[in-house]
Amino acid sequence: MTIHAQALLFDNDGTLVSSLASVDRCWTRWAREYGITAEEFARVELHGRPAAEIAADLLPAEVVPQAVARIEDLEVDDVPNGGVHLLPGTRDFLDSLPADRWAVVTSATRRLAEARLDAVGILPKTLVAADDITRGKPDPEPYLLAARALGVDPAHCVVFEDAPAGLTAGRAAGMTTVALTTTHQARELHADLVVENLSALSVLVTEQGLEISPRG
């Protein structure tokens, strides 16, 4: 199948980059500092959600702001430790796109997202982060904000995601969805197209817009 679009919207962690090692280190330390048991921690969905929402699921409301600041510090400080790397196909795919036709839409804070992106040499012209929204994925707000920033009708946007919450957000925004099986199995991902990673796709830039097709 070939997908036609005017703009492409990418989740970051698990889609463009892998930060699983860093996330595991930092959140394990964070949970230990706040006295959260392994059983309590295991019941909470981490991937693809803002840290503030995760903290709110685990801690009293009065502790959440300080706890969110703490996990952000831990994750930003951990970036130089080598816990972030580009996923296959990311560099070539993004390099083939006009800068004003794509955006990164992440559940991380802007400070953390920029640290991770800078570490792998990705400099998006448009970035929507947790600081910019009031409701995180699976709510469509982050993707709708990105479409508005690019000046593109949501119906003409394609969302690239690795997490169920992000795919739900993309569908709710009325966008075409492409799932990457980098952190979840294909059966867990409901999308218009499911691929292993961005290396499985090619993109053609035309006067009419963008055409995304599976390789081979």
PLY file of the C-alpha trace (Angstrom):
ply
format ascii 1.0
element vertex 216
property float x
property float y
property float z
element edge 215
property int vertex1
property int vertex2
end_header
0.00 0.00 0.00
1.06 3.59 -0.59
0.06 6.26 1.93
-0.35 9.83 0.70
0.20 12.70 3.12
1.05 16.35 3.52
2.84 15.99 6.87
4.40 13.23 8.98
4.24 13.22 12.78
6.69 11.06 14.73
6.68 9.90 18.30
10.27 9.95 19.57
11.14 7.26 22.13
10.65 3.85 20.53
9.95 5.35 17.11
12.95 7.51 16.17
15.27 6.61 19.03
15.59 3.88 21.61
15.99 5.04 25.19
14.86 1.83 26.90
18.10 1.32 28.80
18.04 4.87 30.13
14.35 4.71 30.99
14.80 1.47 32.89
17.74 2.82 34.90
16.13 6.13 35.75
12.61 5.00 36.56
13.89 2.10 38.66
15.97 4.52 40.72
13.05 6.99 40.90
10.64 4.33 42.13
13.12 3.23 44.78
13.60 6.82 45.98
9.83 7.28 46.38
9.24 3.95 48.07
7.19 2.48 45.23
7.16 -1.32 45.24
7.89 -3.39 42.15
4.30 -4.65 42.22
2.88 -1.11 42.28
5.21 -0.01 39.52
4.37 -2.99 37.31
0.67 -2.10 37.33
1.24 1.29 35.69
1.58 1.80 31.93
4.84 3.69 31.40
5.43 3.80 27.69
4.06 6.71 25.66
2.61 8.63 28.62
3.75 11.91 30.23
5.73 11.53 33.45
3.22 13.71 35.29
0.43 11.22 34.56
2.58 8.27 35.64
3.57 10.00 38.87
-0.07 10.88 39.56
-0.98 7.19 39.29
1.59 6.26 41.92
1.94 9.13 44.39
-0.16 11.57 46.46
-1.04 14.74 44.55
1.09 16.99 46.75
4.23 14.98 45.92
3.72 14.82 42.15
5.34 18.13 41.05
8.57 17.41 42.92
8.56 13.80 41.74
8.12 14.85 38.11
11.02 17.29 38.40
13.14 14.51 39.88
12.53 12.00 37.08
13.22 14.68 34.48
16.57 15.47 36.14
17.46 11.78 36.32
16.65 11.15 32.65
18.36 14.29 31.33
21.48 13.57 33.40
21.52 10.00 32.06
21.58 10.97 28.36
25.41 11.17 28.18
25.63 7.64 29.58
24.87 6.15 26.16
21.31 5.07 26.86
19.93 6.72 23.70
20.56 5.64 20.11
18.92 5.97 16.71
16.62 3.17 15.62
17.19 1.57 12.18
16.13 3.72 9.26
15.57 6.91 11.25
18.40 8.98 9.79
17.75 8.17 6.14
14.00 8.58 6.47
14.13 11.98 8.16
16.89 13.24 5.86
14.59 12.62 2.88
11.86 14.93 4.25
11.45 18.70 3.88
11.96 20.29 7.31
8.52 21.93 7.31
6.67 18.68 6.53
7.39 16.74 9.72
7.30 17.11 13.49
8.25 15.19 16.61
5.37 14.65 19.04
6.58 13.25 22.35
5.24 12.56 25.83
8.60 13.64 27.26
9.20 17.15 28.50
10.80 19.57 26.04
14.02 19.61 28.05
14.32 15.82 27.99
13.20 15.46 24.37
15.71 18.04 23.17
18.50 16.37 25.16
17.79 12.98 23.61
17.33 14.33 20.09
20.47 16.45 20.32
22.43 13.39 21.46
21.65 11.61 18.18
21.79 14.67 15.95
18.10 15.13 15.18
16.96 18.75 15.04
13.23 18.97 14.26
11.90 22.32 13.17
8.65 21.50 15.00
8.51 19.74 18.37
5.42 19.16 20.53
6.32 18.04 24.06
4.55 17.40 27.35
5.01 21.05 28.34
2.85 22.16 25.40
-0.32 20.19 26.19
-2.96 19.75 28.85
-3.88 16.16 27.96
-1.35 13.57 26.89
-1.65 10.53 24.65
-4.01 8.64 24.18
-5.83 11.99 23.94
-5.49 13.45 20.40
-4.41 16.89 21.65
-0.64 16.46 21.02
-1.12 15.36 17.42
-3.76 17.98 16.68
-1.40 20.65 18.03
1.39 19.41 15.76
-0.87 19.47 12.70
-1.89 23.02 13.54
1.75 24.06 13.98
2.55 22.69 10.50
-0.58 24.22 8.99
-1.86 20.87 7.73
-5.35 19.34 7.96
-5.22 16.42 10.43
-6.79 14.20 7.78
-3.66 14.70 5.68
-1.21 13.75 8.44
0.39 10.37 9.15
1.34 9.38 12.69
4.31 7.04 13.34
4.12 5.32 16.71
5.35 2.31 18.64
2.88 2.43 21.55
-0.85 1.70 21.75
-1.51 5.00 23.55
0.08 6.99 20.73
-1.76 5.08 18.03
-5.04 5.70 19.84
-4.19 9.41 19.91
-3.45 9.43 16.19
-6.69 7.67 15.30
-8.67 10.00 17.57
-7.10 12.94 15.73
-8.41 11.54 12.44
-4.96 10.71 11.11
-3.51 7.73 9.27
-1.39 5.59 11.59
1.79 3.59 11.05
2.92 1.29 13.87
6.51 0.19 14.48
7.10 -3.08 16.31
10.12 -1.74 18.19
8.63 -2.03 21.70
5.36 -3.95 21.24
4.32 -7.00 19.25
2.29 -6.49 16.09
-0.83 -8.01 17.63
-0.83 -5.25 20.26
-0.76 -2.46 17.68
-3.88 -1.29 15.86
-2.80 0.78 12.85
-3.34 1.29 9.13
0.13 -0.14 8.49
2.46 -2.13 10.77
6.21 -2.39 10.04
9.33 -3.38 11.96
10.93 0.10 11.91
11.49 3.03 9.57
14.03 1.08 7.50
11.06 -0.90 6.15
9.64 2.24 4.52
10.53 4.58 1.69
9.24 8.09 1.13
8.86 9.99 -2.12
8.53 13.78 -2.08
6.38 15.10 -4.94
4.74 18.40 -5.85
1.50 16.97 -4.48
2.94 15.89 -1.15
4.54 12.79 0.38
4.14 9.16 -0.61
5.10 6.49 1.94
5.46 2.87 0.80
6.81 -0.37 2.28
10.15 -1.35 0.77
10.17 -4.41 -1.43
0 1
1 2
2 3
3 4
4 5
5 6
6 7
7 8
8 9
9 10
10 11
11 12
12 13
13 14
14 15
15 16
16 17
17 18
18 19
19 20
20 21
21 22
22 23
23 24
24 25
25 26
26 27
27 28
28 29
29 30
30 31
31 32
32 33
33 34
34 35
35 36
36 37
37 38
38 39
39 40
40 41
41 42
42 43
43 44
44 45
45 46
46 47
47 48
48 49
49 50
50 51
51 52
52 53
53 54
54 55
55 56
56 57
57 58
58 59
59 60
60 61
61 62
62 63
63 64
64 65
65 66
66 67
67 68
68 69
69 70
70 71
71 72
72 73
73 74
74 75
75 76
76 77
77 78
78 79
79 80
80 81
81 82
82 83
83 84
84 85
85 86
86 87
87 88
88 89
89 90
90 91
91 92
92 93
93 94
94 95
95 96
96 97
97 98
98 99
99 100
100 101
101 102
102 103
103 104
104 105
105 106
106 107
107 108
108 109
109 110
110 111
111 112
112 113
113 114
114 115
115 116
116 117
117 118
118 119
119 120
120 121
121 122
122 123
123 124
124 125
125 126
126 127
127 128
128 129
129 130
130 131
131 132
132 133
133 134
134 135
135 136
136 137
137 138
138 139
139 140
140 141
141 142
142 143
143 144
144 145
145 146
146 147
147 148
148 149
149 150
150 151
151 152
152 153
153 154
154 155
155 156
156 157
157 158
158 159
159 160
160 161
161 162
162 163
163 164
164 165
165 166
166 167
167 168
168 169
169 170
170 171
171 172
172 173
173 174
174 175
175 176
176 177
177 178
178 179
179 180
180 181
181 182
182 183
183 184
184 185
185 186
186 187
187 188
188 189
189 190
190 191
191 192
192 193
193 194
194 195
195 196
196 197
197 198
198 199
199 200
200 201
201 202
202 203
203 204
204 205
205 206
206 207
207 208
208 209
209 210
210 211
211 212
212 213
213 214
214 215
